[in-house]
Amino acid sequence: MKSDIEPLRIILSYNIKKYRSNFKYTQEKLAEKAGISVQTLNDIEGCRCWLSPKTMTKLAKALNIAEYQLILPGYSETDDEKPQQSSLKSLITLKETLKSAIDTQFEQAIDTGDFS
């Protein structure tokens, strides 16, 4: 994978592939179970796009895991997939991404008045 891709996207991609493999799901099967398109899943796994909190929840439910497990660092960011220690950079990126997603959802709730 390219070194200019955000570390968090690489972690997310690796984790989705790992959990999908554990269930022996194809991309098509996981996309169907999660209620998303195969192209969306392919783009997420290929580090070409980020996912919304709603899509993260759908994927986690389809894989029978908690959402945070999809973005836990701890695996190599190279193709050999050897375990590695969490990096501070990955954790900071995770914090910033989650804060941004929460801020966006909060602003949308205020704009629409929908707090459900």
Residue, then its C-alpha position, 0 to 999 in steps of 0.5 A: m500500500k502507498s505510504d501516503i495513505e492515512p494510517l487509520r484507513i490502512i488499519l480499518s482496511y486491514n481489520i475489515k479484511k481480517y474479520r471478513s476472512n474469519f467469517k470466510y465472507t466474500q466482499e459480496k457477502l459482507a456487503e449484503k449482510a451490512g446493507i451496503s454496496v459491494q463498490t463501497l466496501n471495495d473502496i473502503e478496503g482499498c483505502r480509497c474512501w472513508l466510511s460514515p459512522k452509520t456504515m461503520t455500525k452496519l459493518a460492525k454488526a455484520l461482523n458481530i463486533a463492536e465498532y471500535q474494533l474496526i479501527l484498533p491499531g496493532y497490526s502492521e501497515t505493510d503487506d506482511e501483516k505482522p503484529q506491531q505496537s500501536s503508534l501514537k500517530s495512529l491514535i491521534t489520527l483516530k481521536e481527530t477522526l472520531k471527534s470530527a465525525i461526532d461534531t458533524q453528527f451534532e451539527q446535523a442534529i442541531d440543524t435538523g432538530d432530529f436528536s433521535 
